[in-house]
Amino acid sequence: MWNISAKHVFSTSKHPELCSGYGDKKMKVDLTADLCKSRYNGDPTVGQALKVLTPNAEFVIRADEKKLEWLDINTDSCPSMSDIEAKLRELRDNYPVEVLRIERNKELAKSDWMSGSDSPTMTAKWKTYRKALRDITSTQSPKLDEYGQLIGVTWPTEPEEG
């Protein structure tokens, strides 16, 4: 088996032998603890980063061993470690907005019935409230606490009238 440090770049242009393997030998790459560890439930992982970078590639992540085992015989799909790390950072940086979007959609769903053709006309207050919910991903800067819960978000107040 191939064992290389995560500090090495394993792009096909520099190291084609690392991505192709020989016979039953498959490439294995040491991963840093940060790449293997989720900060909280739902936190983007190195596996998700690889799926975004190489949607059809075959690989196994052995978190207990901190190893990435590349199974794909397509040498063109083998990303560099710096590409993996950059994509993981991007996914993790964007994750609070994704959580906010999910929570926002739940709040919008609670009043979706008002916008149907067979329901009473939606009041201006409800229209303003729903617009504020739709805009919340661009008007707030969400963060997640150590438990993965949203913090730093000011939610619009639901109107009291029906």
Secondary structure, DSSP 4 states (H G I P E B T S, - for coil): -EEE-TTS---TTT-HHHHH--TT--EEEE--HHHH--SSTT---HHHHHHHH-TT--EEEETTTTEEEE----GGG---HHHHHHHHHHHHHHHHHHHHHHHHHHHHHHTGGGGSTTSPPPPHHHHHHHHHHHHHHHH---EE-TTS-EES--PPPPPS--
